[in-house]
Amino acid sequence: MSKPIAIGRRVGFDFGEKRIGVATSDSESILVSPHATLLNDDKLLIKLQEIITEVNPFYIVVGNPKHLSGESSTSSEAAAAFGNLLRSIFAGPIYLVDERLSTSNAYSQMREIGKSERESKAVIDQIAAINILESALLNERSGSAVGQLL
């Protein structure tokens, strides 16, 4: 059963070595939309600060790419490190949310609408971020933990 959740926008990140997908919710968390794909470069912190200032989120979620077995992966450690980077510029809650298969699901969603993997490249990280944020919102609405608090 769905329960009301606190008013405020949320931000979801799909962290990657080269690119980071960003998705945001509206203040009622009814709609989740693609926001941006960021290059993971030396200007990343500035771009993150701009997004956080613009959105002023209630909380942030970062996808945690665990192995299918549920064990942490090297990518999980990188996602946690990214969460700690966010901690340096955001004082609110930051959660790691299980994102097993989020990118492959995003590619499947794009194939369903007739887009090739090549055509999907520019937005795939944003779609993965949408899936991560929607998963967190489902957890929140159901009264479950949003994710693992950093």
PyRosetta script that sets phi, psi and omega in degrees:
from pyrosetta import init, pose_from_sequence

init()
pose = pose_from_sequence("MSKPIAIGRRVGFDFGEKRIGVATSDSESILVSPHATLLNDDKLLIKLQEIITEVNPFYIVVGNPKHLSGESSTSSEAAAAFGNLLRSIFAGPIYLVDERLSTSNAYSQMREIGKSERESKAVIDQIAAINILESALLNERSGSAVGQLL")
pose.set_psi(1, 138.3)
pose.set_omega(1, -178.2)
pose.set_phi(2, -85.3)
pose.set_psi(2, 138.5)
pose.set_omega(2, 178.3)
pose.set_phi(3, -121.8)
pose.set_psi(3, 156.0)
pose.set_omega(3, 178.9)
pose.set_phi(4, -63.5)
pose.set_psi(4, 145.8)
pose.set_omega(4, 178.2)
pose.set_phi(5, -120.3)
pose.set_psi(5, 163.6)
pose.set_omega(5, -176.8)
pose.set_phi(6, -60.7)
pose.set_psi(6, 142.9)
pose.set_omega(6, 176.3)
pose.set_phi(7, -71.1)
pose.set_psi(7, 138.5)
pose.set_omega(7, 178.3)
pose.set_phi(8, 146.3)
pose.set_psi(8, 147.9)
pose.set_omega(8, -180.0)
pose.set_phi(9, -76.8)
pose.set_psi(9, 155.1)
pose.set_omega(9, 176.6)
pose.set_phi(10, -125.9)
pose.set_psi(10, 154.0)
pose.set_omega(10, 177.3)
pose.set_phi(11, -125.5)
pose.set_psi(11, 136.5)
pose.set_omega(11, 175.6)
pose.set_phi(12, -119.1)
pose.set_psi(12, 140.1)
pose.set_omega(12, 179.0)
pose.set_phi(13, -122.7)
pose.set_psi(13, 134.9)
pose.set_omega(13, 169.0)
pose.set_phi(14, -106.4)
pose.set_psi(14, 98.8)
pose.set_omega(14, -174.4)
pose.set_phi(15, -78.1)
pose.set_psi(15, 135.4)
pose.set_omega(15, 174.4)
pose.set_phi(16, -142.2)
pose.set_psi(16, 157.4)
pose.set_omega(16, -179.5)
pose.set_phi(17, -57.3)
pose.set_psi(17, -38.6)
pose.set_omega(17, -177.5)
pose.set_phi(18, -101.4)
pose.set_psi(18, -40.7)
pose.set_omega(18, -175.6)
pose.set_phi(19, -133.7)
pose.set_psi(19, 153.4)
pose.set_omega(19, 179.0)
pose.set_phi(20, -128.7)
pose.set_psi(20, 119.3)
pose.set_omega(20, 176.7)
pose.set_phi(21, -83.1)
pose.set_psi(21, 143.0)
pose.set_omega(21, -179.4)
pose.set_phi(22, -128.6)
pose.set_psi(22, 133.7)
pose.set_omega(22, 174.5)
pose.set_phi(23, -131.0)
pose.set_psi(23, 151.7)
pose.set_omega(23, 179.1)
pose.set_phi(24, -133.6)
pose.set_psi(24, 156.0)
pose.set_omega(24, 174.7)
pose.set_phi(25, -105.4)
pose.set_psi(25, 164.0)
pose.set_omega(25, 169.8)
pose.set_phi(26, -77.8)
pose.set_psi(26, 175.1)
pose.set_omega(26, -173.8)
pose.set_phi(27, -67.0)
pose.set_psi(27, -24.9)
pose.set_omega(27, 177.4)
pose.set_phi(28, -91.2)
pose.set_psi(28, -2.7)
pose.set_omega(28, -179.3)
pose.set_phi(29, 57.9)
pose.set_psi(29, 37.4)
pose.set_omega(29, 175.2)
pose.set_phi(30, -89.8)
pose.set_psi(30, -44.2)
pose.set_omega(30, -178.9)
pose.set_phi(31, -110.1)
pose.set_psi(31, 137.2)
pose.set_omega(31, 172.4)
pose.set_phi(32, -115.9)
pose.set_psi(32, 129.7)
pose.set_omega(32, -174.7)
pose.set_phi(33, -127.4)
pose.set_psi(33, 152.2)
pose.set_omega(33, 172.8)
pose.set_phi(34, -66.0)
pose.set_psi(34, 142.9)
pose.set_omega(34, -178.7)
pose.set_phi(35, -116.2)
pose.set_psi(35, -50.0)
pose.set_omega(35, -176.8)
pose.set_phi(36, -168.9)
pose.set_psi(36, 163.0)
pose.set_omega(36, 165.4)
pose.set_phi(37, -119.4)
pose.set_psi(37, 120.7)
pose.set_omega(37, -178.2)
pose.set_phi(38, -101.6)
pose.set_psi(38, 141.0)
pose.set_omega(38, 170.1)
pose.set_phi(39, -76.9)
pose.set_psi(39, 136.6)
pose.set_omega(39, 178.4)
pose.set_phi(40, -84.8)
pose.set_psi(40, 81.5)
pose.set_omega(40, -175.5)
pose.set_phi(41, -130.5)
pose.set_psi(41, -167.7)
pose.set_omega(41, -176.6)
pose.set_phi(42, -70.6)
pose.set_psi(42, -8.1)
pose.set_omega(42, 177.6)
pose.set_phi(43, -101.9)
pose.set_psi(43, 9.1)
pose.set_omega(43, -174.6)
pose.set_phi(44, -58.9)
pose.set_psi(44, -47.9)
pose.set_omega(44, -176.7)
pose.set_phi(45, -59.3)
pose.set_psi(45, -40.1)
pose.set_omega(45, 178.6)
pose.set_phi(46, -63.7)
pose.set_psi(46, -44.2)
pose.set_omega(46, 180.0)
pose.set_phi(47, -64.6)
pose.set_psi(47, -39.8)
pose.set_omega(47, 178.7)
pose.set_phi(48, -64.5)
pose.set_psi(48, -42.7)
pose.set_omega(48, 178.0)
pose.set_phi(49, -60.3)
pose.set_psi(49, -41.0)
pose.set_omega(49, 179.4)
pose.set_phi(50, -62.3)
pose.set_psi(50, -44.1)
pose.set_omega(50, 179.9)
pose.set_phi(51, -64.3)
pose.set_psi(51, -46.2)
pose.set_omega(51, -178.3)
pose.set_phi(52, -64.4)
pose.set_psi(52, -39.0)
pose.set_omega(52, 176.9)
pose.set_phi(53, -65.3)
pose.set_psi(53, -43.9)
pose.set_omega(53, -179.0)
pose.set_phi(54, -65.3)
pose.set_psi(54, -46.8)
pose.set_omega(54, -172.9)
pose.set_phi(55, -84.7)
pose.set_psi(55, -34.4)
pose.set_omega(55, -176.2)
pose.set_phi(56, 50.5)
pose.set_psi(56, 63.8)
pose.set_omega(56, -171.8)
pose.set_phi(57, -72.7)
pose.set_psi(57, 152.7)
pose.set_omega(57, 172.8)
pose.set_phi(58, -70.9)
pose.set_psi(58, -42.9)
pose.set_omega(58, 172.3)
pose.set_phi(59, -153.4)
pose.set_psi(59, 169.3)
pose.set_omega(59, 179.3)
pose.set_phi(60, -123.8)
pose.set_psi(60, 141.5)
pose.set_omega(60, 172.3)
pose.set_phi(61, -121.8)
pose.set_psi(61, 143.9)
pose.set_omega(61, 177.2)
pose.set_phi(62, -124.7)
pose.set_psi(62, 130.9)
pose.set_omega(62, 178.2)
pose.set_phi(63, -64.2)
pose.set_psi(63, 135.6)
pose.set_omega(63, 178.8)
pose.set_phi(64, -110.4)
pose.set_psi(64, 100.4)
pose.set_omega(64, -175.2)
pose.set_phi(65, -80.0)
pose.set_psi(65, 75.5)
pose.set_omega(65, 178.3)
pose.set_phi(66, -70.7)
pose.set_psi(66, 162.8)
pose.set_omega(66, 171.2)
pose.set_phi(67, -67.4)
pose.set_psi(67, 160.2)
pose.set_omega(67, 178.9)
pose.set_phi(68, -57.9)
pose.set_psi(68, -27.4)
pose.set_omega(68, 179.0)
pose.set_phi(69, -71.3)
pose.set_psi(69, -13.5)
pose.set_omega(69, -177.3)
pose.set_phi(70, 98.2)
pose.set_psi(70, -7.9)
pose.set_omega(70, 178.2)
pose.set_phi(71, -75.1)
pose.set_psi(71, 151.8)
pose.set_omega(71, 176.8)
pose.set_phi(72, -67.2)
pose.set_psi(72, 152.1)
pose.set_omega(72, 179.7)
pose.set_phi(73, -120.9)
pose.set_psi(73, 173.8)
pose.set_omega(73, 173.9)
pose.set_phi(74, -59.6)
pose.set_psi(74, -38.5)
pose.set_omega(74, 177.5)
pose.set_phi(75, -65.6)
pose.set_psi(75, -31.9)
pose.set_omega(75, 175.9)
pose.set_phi(76, -62.6)
pose.set_psi(76, -41.8)
pose.set_omega(76, 179.1)
pose.set_phi(77, -64.4)
pose.set_psi(77, -39.8)
pose.set_omega(77, 178.6)
pose.set_phi(78, -66.4)
pose.set_psi(78, -39.1)
pose.set_omega(78, 178.4)
pose.set_phi(79, -65.3)
pose.set_psi(79, -39.5)
pose.set_omega(79, 177.8)
pose.set_phi(80, -65.5)
pose.set_psi(80, -39.1)
pose.set_omega(80, 177.3)
pose.set_phi(81, -64.0)
pose.set_psi(81, -38.7)
pose.set_omega(81, 175.9)
pose.set_phi(82, -63.3)
pose.set_psi(82, -42.1)
pose.set_omega(82, 176.0)
pose.set_phi(83, -59.0)
pose.set_psi(83, -39.3)
pose.set_omega(83, 177.5)
pose.set_phi(84, -68.4)
pose.set_psi(84, -32.5)
pose.set_omega(84, 173.7)
pose.set_phi(85, -63.7)
pose.set_psi(85, -44.2)
pose.set_omega(85, 177.0)
pose.set_phi(86, -60.2)
pose.set_psi(86, -36.3)
pose.set_omega(86, 179.5)
pose.set_phi(87, -58.0)
pose.set_psi(87, -30.0)
pose.set_omega(87, -178.8)
pose.set_phi(88, -70.5)
pose.set_psi(88, -15.1)
pose.set_omega(88, -178.6)
pose.set_phi(89, -126.7)
pose.set_psi(89, -0.1)
pose.set_omega(89, -178.3)
pose.set_phi(90, -139.0)
pose.set_psi(90, 124.0)
pose.set_omega(90, -175.7)
pose.set_phi(91, -90.0)
pose.set_psi(91, -12.9)
pose.set_omega(91, -177.5)
pose.set_phi(92, -79.7)
pose.set_psi(92, -175.7)
pose.set_omega(92, -179.0)
pose.set_phi(93, -65.4)
pose.set_psi(93, 137.5)
pose.set_omega(93, 174.0)
pose.set_phi(94, -126.7)
pose.set_psi(94, 126.4)
pose.set_omega(94, -176.8)
pose.set_phi(95, -118.4)
pose.set_psi(95, 144.0)
pose.set_omega(95, 166.6)
pose.set_phi(96, -92.7)
pose.set_psi(96, 128.6)
pose.set_omega(96, -177.7)
pose.set_phi(97, -119.3)
pose.set_psi(97, 130.4)
pose.set_omega(97, 179.6)
pose.set_phi(98, -54.3)
pose.set_psi(98, 124.2)
pose.set_omega(98, -178.5)
pose.set_phi(99, -126.0)
pose.set_psi(99, 27.4)
pose.set_omega(99, 178.2)
pose.set_phi(100, -51.7)
pose.set_psi(100, 127.9)
pose.set_omega(100, 176.6)
pose.set_phi(101, 72.4)
pose.set_psi(101, 9.7)
pose.set_omega(101, -177.1)
pose.set_phi(102, -63.0)
pose.set_psi(102, -40.7)
pose.set_omega(102, -179.4)
pose.set_phi(103, -70.7)
pose.set_psi(103, -41.2)
pose.set_omega(103, 178.5)
pose.set_phi(104, -66.6)
pose.set_psi(104, -34.8)
pose.set_omega(104, 174.8)
pose.set_phi(105, -65.3)
pose.set_psi(105, -37.5)
pose.set_omega(105, 178.5)
pose.set_phi(106, -63.8)
pose.set_psi(106, -42.7)
pose.set_omega(106, 177.0)
pose.set_phi(107, -62.6)
pose.set_psi(107, -39.5)
pose.set_omega(107, 177.7)
pose.set_phi(108, -62.0)
pose.set_psi(108, -42.2)
pose.set_omega(108, 178.8)
pose.set_phi(109, -61.7)
pose.set_psi(109, -40.8)
pose.set_omega(109, 179.9)
pose.set_phi(110, -67.7)
pose.set_psi(110, -39.1)
pose.set_omega(110, 177.3)
pose.set_phi(111, -62.8)
pose.set_psi(111, -36.9)
pose.set_omega(111, 179.5)
pose.set_phi(112, -61.4)
pose.set_psi(112, -28.9)
pose.set_omega(112, 178.5)
pose.set_phi(113, -99.0)
pose.set_psi(113, 13.1)
pose.set_omega(113, 172.7)
pose.set_phi(114, 87.1)
pose.set_psi(114, 16.7)
pose.set_omega(114, 179.4)
pose.set_phi(115, -99.8)
pose.set_psi(115, 137.1)
pose.set_omega(115, 177.1)
pose.set_phi(116, -78.2)
pose.set_psi(116, 168.4)
pose.set_omega(116, 178.2)
pose.set_phi(117, -60.4)
pose.set_psi(117, -38.7)
pose.set_omega(117, 179.4)
pose.set_phi(118, -65.0)
pose.set_psi(118, -43.4)
pose.set_omega(118, 178.7)
pose.set_phi(119, -67.8)
pose.set_psi(119, -25.4)
pose.set_omega(119, -176.4)
pose.set_phi(120, -84.2)
pose.set_psi(120, -17.2)
pose.set_omega(120, -172.0)
pose.set_phi(121, -49.7)
pose.set_psi(121, -42.5)
pose.set_omega(121, -174.8)
pose.set_phi(122, -67.2)
pose.set_psi(122, -27.5)
pose.set_omega(122, -174.9)
pose.set_phi(123, -117.8)
pose.set_psi(123, -2.9)
pose.set_omega(123, -173.2)
pose.set_phi(124, -60.5)
pose.set_psi(124, -37.2)
pose.set_omega(124, -179.6)
pose.set_phi(125, -68.7)
pose.set_psi(125, -33.9)
pose.set_omega(125, 176.9)
pose.set_phi(126, -68.2)
pose.set_psi(126, -39.8)
pose.set_omega(126, 179.6)
pose.set_phi(127, -66.2)
pose.set_psi(127, -40.6)
pose.set_omega(127, 176.1)
pose.set_phi(128, -61.7)
pose.set_psi(128, -40.7)
pose.set_omega(128, 178.0)
pose.set_phi(129, -63.6)
pose.set_psi(129, -38.1)
pose.set_omega(129, 176.2)
pose.set_phi(130, -60.1)
pose.set_psi(130, -47.7)
pose.set_omega(130, -179.2)
pose.set_phi(131, -60.4)
pose.set_psi(131, -40.2)
pose.set_omega(131, 179.2)
pose.set_phi(132, -64.4)
pose.set_psi(132, -48.0)
pose.set_omega(132, -178.7)
pose.set_phi(133, -66.3)
pose.set_psi(133, -40.2)
pose.set_omega(133, 177.6)
pose.set_phi(134, -63.1)
pose.set_psi(134, -37.2)
pose.set_omega(134, 177.1)
pose.set_phi(135, -62.8)
pose.set_psi(135, -43.4)
pose.set_omega(135, 178.4)
pose.set_phi(136, -62.1)
pose.set_psi(136, -43.1)
pose.set_omega(136, -179.9)
pose.set_phi(137, -64.8)
pose.set_psi(137, -38.5)
pose.set_omega(137, 175.9)
pose.set_phi(138, -61.8)
pose.set_psi(138, -42.9)
pose.set_omega(138, 177.3)
pose.set_phi(139, -60.0)
pose.set_psi(139, -47.0)
pose.set_omega(139, -177.6)
pose.set_phi(140, -62.1)
pose.set_psi(140, -45.1)
pose.set_omega(140, -179.5)
pose.set_phi(141, -64.4)
pose.set_psi(141, -31.1)
pose.set_omega(141, -178.6)
pose.set_phi(142, -83.7)
pose.set_psi(142, -4.6)
pose.set_omega(142, -179.5)
pose.set_phi(143, 87.1)
pose.set_psi(143, 3.6)
pose.set_omega(143, 177.1)
pose.set_phi(144, -81.7)
pose.set_psi(144, 168.6)
pose.set_omega(144, 174.6)
pose.set_phi(145, -64.5)
pose.set_psi(145, 136.9)
pose.set_omega(145, 179.6)
pose.set_phi(146, -59.0)
pose.set_psi(146, -41.6)
pose.set_omega(146, -179.6)
pose.set_phi(147, -179.8)
pose.set_psi(147, -163.9)
pose.set_omega(147, 177.7)
pose.set_phi(148, -85.4)
pose.set_psi(148, 117.4)
pose.set_omega(148, -178.6)
pose.set_phi(149, -69.3)
pose.set_psi(149, 131.8)
pose.set_omega(149, 176.4)
pose.set_phi(150, -85.2)
pose.dump_pdb("model.pdb")
